[in-house]
């Protein structure tokens, strides 16, 4: 097979690969947020045959990050680089689906052990989802290297977050609110049944991706790599030089890289100001702007819906124009403006809430579109999985801390919403500072090509 033929196959197949990879992530985001808009089910144990209360639901929700924080993310990232995406990624995709299956079984079976079973299930689901997401990002980075990488990552992010929006809109229709009604186990589990259907489709398409990835690897081992990638033959990507095989000692090289820490710090500061906010958005928006819960739900849904449109567009912008570090800084500034409005805008005027969501939606699309494509520029290909996993680990540590702190602040009294927004504003100020430092790094080290266009 001629090199040009291999290259043509690789370029055309990359979009099929992307189509296969986005579905498992869509399913993951949906399953994670399937109860967000119907959490009223757990206000009182007597409302459902399941018998969970708000504290039980909170325990269930917190289970997602447990294995991630306590070493699972780091180990998973190391395995991705050591054994490759096809093998390691498949393990964690199956773990994600298996954990979701345990949650569904707990919801359908009920009983006093249902919460324990669901908690264990969501722990496995959370770790599987996070490493599967790392595997997806790593695969996109390699398949689209030298091409529209930021656009491809933006598309993947947009479709994944559409899973959240789908959950916010669909779940209230699947489990309709009825005064005085006691919800059966089957009714409560309806969103999870849909989620498992999505998981099954995601598993099928992941298998298609594995087959395509293996074919591309075989083809490129037979020819000189026209894209000049250097990856180990044991990895999911086409074979590279033996000298580039991953070693566990490479982990310490990543940890000694100051650019890794800057990106990780920006990630944890920015995402904490958005994701932790989303978990408590209703408790903030309803008292601040004197709106009903349904209106607050639509206001919050502007975040995932906006990323569906703007994440791919900003990805194209980063690919064509470059200046990635500048876009990170602008996105952090937009988030700062949003939280400043939520903290200090006149109370009881919903307009300010909608305006804040617009700014936050732009920032939530722009920062990831520039941040994630920058990772392959600061570390070698052979440690991409480890690096993505480490950044996500740092992010999860921050989320765990700031979600807890947000709840504590909101429980202090009527001024809680304002005080928690001041905290989020402070996080955004620090994120802007880190983004400025990263801009300076780019200017001092042009060899990193952090602000170079990708295509």
HELIX and SHEET records of a PDB file:
HELIX    1   1 UNK A    3  UNK A   32  1                                  30    
HELIX    2   2 UNK A   36  UNK A   42  5                                   7    
HELIX    3   3 UNK A   45  UNK A   47  5                                   3    
HELIX    4   4 UNK A   54  UNK A   62  1                                   9    
HELIX    5   5 UNK A   63  UNK A   65  5                                   3    
HELIX    6   6 UNK A   66  UNK A   67  1                                   2    
HELIX    7   7 UNK A   68  UNK A   72  3                                   5    
HELIX    8   8 UNK A   73  UNK A   83  1                                  11    
HELIX    9   9 UNK A   85  UNK A   89  3                                   5    
HELIX   10  10 UNK A   90  UNK A  109  1                                  20    
HELIX   11  11 UNK A  114  UNK A  143  1                                  30    
HELIX   12  12 UNK A  149  UNK A  174  1                                  26    
HELIX   13  13 UNK A  185  UNK A  188  1                                   4    
HELIX   14  14 UNK A  190  UNK A  221  1                                  32    
HELIX   15  15 UNK A  242  UNK A  244  5                                   3    
HELIX   16  16 UNK A  250  UNK A  255  1                                   6    
HELIX   17  17 UNK A  258  UNK A  271  1                                  14    
HELIX   18  18 UNK A  272  UNK A  276  3                                   5    
HELIX   19  19 UNK A  277  UNK A  279  1                                   3    
HELIX   20  20 UNK A  281  UNK A  289  1                                   9    
HELIX   21  21 UNK A  293  UNK A  321  1                                  29    
HELIX   22  22 UNK A  324  UNK A  344  1                                  21    
HELIX   23  23 UNK A  350  UNK A  378  1                                  29    
HELIX   24  24 UNK A  381  UNK A  383  5                                   3    
HELIX   25  25 UNK A  384  UNK A  410  1                                  27    
HELIX   26  26 UNK A  416  UNK A  444  1                                  29    
HELIX   27  27 UNK A  446  UNK A  448  5                                   3    
END                                                                             
